[in-house]
Every structure is written in structure tokens, then in C-alpha cells.
């Protein structure tokens, strides 16, 4: 009897989106077990209702911010100021609504303010060489103060059919904000995959020094990445402010930076930069929102919500960790490594 070693087979790595989709499927199954009517969708007075619709609806602002965050993280940066940019954008929007400006002009000014905030962060990072976490922390702290200054005393409220329809309206029974997410996704996907910009961002994230020597304008690329997330955050600010019909500089966009970063990581991206996964990031957003829905439906006391959320997310991240997956593969592979003849 001779022992023959099994011929090594070519390893085929699964697409990066497989693990996030698997985690999302598990979340949805758990939701279905907790609430048997979870997957039911009904049409009431021309509007779709149901838990699945609510997950998509509530996850829209985070999805908008997370797509921009994916680009910044792909460039090996990070942005902690997105929540403050949401608050500033909402304050600017409410201010000019009260000034009775044209709605489309207000949209342009609000997005311009978001771009300006992004340019500020990008300049601090690329031109002055400040660490991204510190550079964006400056605006994170000061941004809400700027929003309070724009708002003035109290919380300004407003009524605007245009912004209400943009935030809470619907078209063909589907919420308008979902069309907005699709539009932003298509624009960013085309920018990243149909132009050289995406390649340059990933090159800067992989090795900025080598990219600079290869002729890539690393400073311009970095500034552009932060400008994009600024515009994405301002778009989320329009949605959030239009939803509540008020500009609350203290709570608007609070902690959105954490969910946005988490969505990117859940989508399989590395904080070391070098890769951008837009579709995976949207799946990460759905995981977070599904988990929030699960906790709410389970009836757990509010004080346990964040703890349970943190534990579940930790498990998901561990399952997605390449080192853990390779260790499991080695463990199971070692059991059948020899074939007797």
C-alpha cells in the first residue's frame, strides 16, 4: 500500500460580495423567524408598506454617505465629519427655504456646501499632510457649531412640497429617495469603472508614493475623493432634513459616520485602502438596517440594543475575516489531505 498525496487543486476565491450577501440572508431569515409577516408587502393608498420597504427607506441616508465613504477609504483615508456635514447642509437648506429661493438653486447651494466641506478636509489631508482621522475630526467638532450659527436661535422648521416630495414622496409606488440612491450609485459606478479616476483612487490607496512616481496626481485625487463624500453627505442631509421638515443641528446625522464606516467594512473593504466596493457597501448598509429592525422587533429593552448590535456585527466581521476563513480551510483540509490506494 502506498500513500499518494492528493493533487493540489487550483484555489478559486469567491467574489467579495458573497460573504456580505450571506450575512444579509441570515439577518433576513432571523427577522422572518421573529416576525412571520416580515416579508409581506402591501399596497395602501398607492404606497408600498412592509418591513422590507422600511429597511430600504430608513437605510437611504446611510447608503448615500457610505458610498462616498467607500471612495475615501479606498484612497486610504477616512472621514469622521460626515454627520456634521449633514447638519450643516440641513441648516443651509432650511435657511434658503425661509429666504424663498428657487428649490433647485437651494439644492445646488446645499450640494456646493457639502463639496466645500469635502474640499476643506481634502486640503488638510493632502496639502498639509494632516492625518485623515485628525483632519476630519476638526470639522466633526466644529461643524455642528457652524450649523447652530446658521440656524440661529431655536430649530427652524419649514414646509416645502418640493423637498418633502424628494424625501418622503413616491413615484410609481416606490419611495423617491430610493431612486436617488440608484442615481448616485450609477454616477459613482460610472466614475469609478468607466474612467481612470477609480484606478487612480485605488492606486493612491495601495501606495501613494509609487503612484506619485508613476505620474498620478495624488493630491488632486485625494481632494476629489473628499469632495465626493462631501456631496454625498449633503445629499443625505437634504433627505434627512426634508423628512423631519426641520434643521436640528444637534441630532441631524448623529453617529452616521460610524454606520457608514461599518457598512464599508461589512462590505469587505479594508481600512488600509486600495479597493472600492460600491455594491458590497450597499449590502453592508442593508445588513446594519436589518439588524436594527431585528433588535426592534425582538422586544429587547432599549439599553440592550447597542450591545446586541455590537456583538452581532463583531461575529459578522469575524466570519468575513480572511485569516479566520483561511484557518478554517486549513483545519478542514488537513483532515482529508492524504489518500490511500
Secondary structure, DSSP 4 states (H G I P E B T S, - for coil): --EEEPPPPPP-PPPTHHHHHHHHHHHHHHHHHH-TTTT--EEETTEEESHHHHHHHHTHHHHHHHHHHHHHHHTT---S-HHHHHHHHHHHHHHHHHTT--HHHHHHHHHHHHHHHHHHHHHHHHTS---HHHHHHHHHHHHHHHHHHHH-SS--B---HHHHHHHH-EETTEEHHHHHHHHHHHHHHHHHHSSTHHHHHHHHHH-HHHHHHTT--HHHHHHHHHHHHHHHHHHHHHHHHHHHTB--TTTTTTTHHHHHHHHHHHTT--TT-S---HHHHHHHHHHHHHHHHHHHHHT--HHHHHHHHHHHHHHHHHHH-HHHHHHHHHHHHGGG-EEE-
